Amino acid sequence: MIVFDVIVNGQIQETLQPKDQRLQEMYWFMVDQVQLIKEKYGENFQISKRTMEVYPQ
């Protein structure tokens, strides 16, 4: 599973997890989220992508 960390001043502030793992869906999800993040944190942020392992229960 791919998740995106929002980093402000060197610290992870939140982790964004798209509902769908399809590439096109993740792209449009992040386009929308970047606008919201700019409103929330201003221009001083970074987005880092990482994979997270999910184990079935």
N, C-alpha and C positions, 0 to 999 in steps of 0.2 A: 504494500500500500504506500502511495506517495503522499506525503504531507508537506506543508510549507510553514516554516517558522518566520515570524515577523520579529526582526531584531532592531531594537532602538537603543542607542548608546552602548552597544556591545552586549546587551542582555536580551534574551528571548522574552518578548512580551506576551505573545500568543501563538498558538499553532492552528493553522487553517487546514481542515480536512475536507476535500471535495467529496460530495456524495457519490459521484461516479468516477471511476478510474480511467475512463476513456480519454484519450489525449485532447480531442476537440472540446469535450465537456470541461476538462480541467482548465483549458485555455480561457474559455468564456467565464468560468468561475473566477479565475484570477483577474481578468480584466475588470469585472465588477468589484472584486474585493480590494484592488489597488486604489480605486476611487474612495472607498470607505476608509481605508487605512490612511490615505492622505488627509482626509478630514479629521481623523482621530489623532494622528501623530505628527502631522505636518510633512515636510519633505525629508526629514532626517530619519530614514528607516532603510533597512535592507530586507530582502526576502531570500531565504535559503531553502532549497528543496532537499528533502531527505526521504529515504525509504524506511518504513516501519514494518516490522514483521507482525503479522496477525496470526494467532494460533486459534484454531477452532476449539470451541468448548464442548 
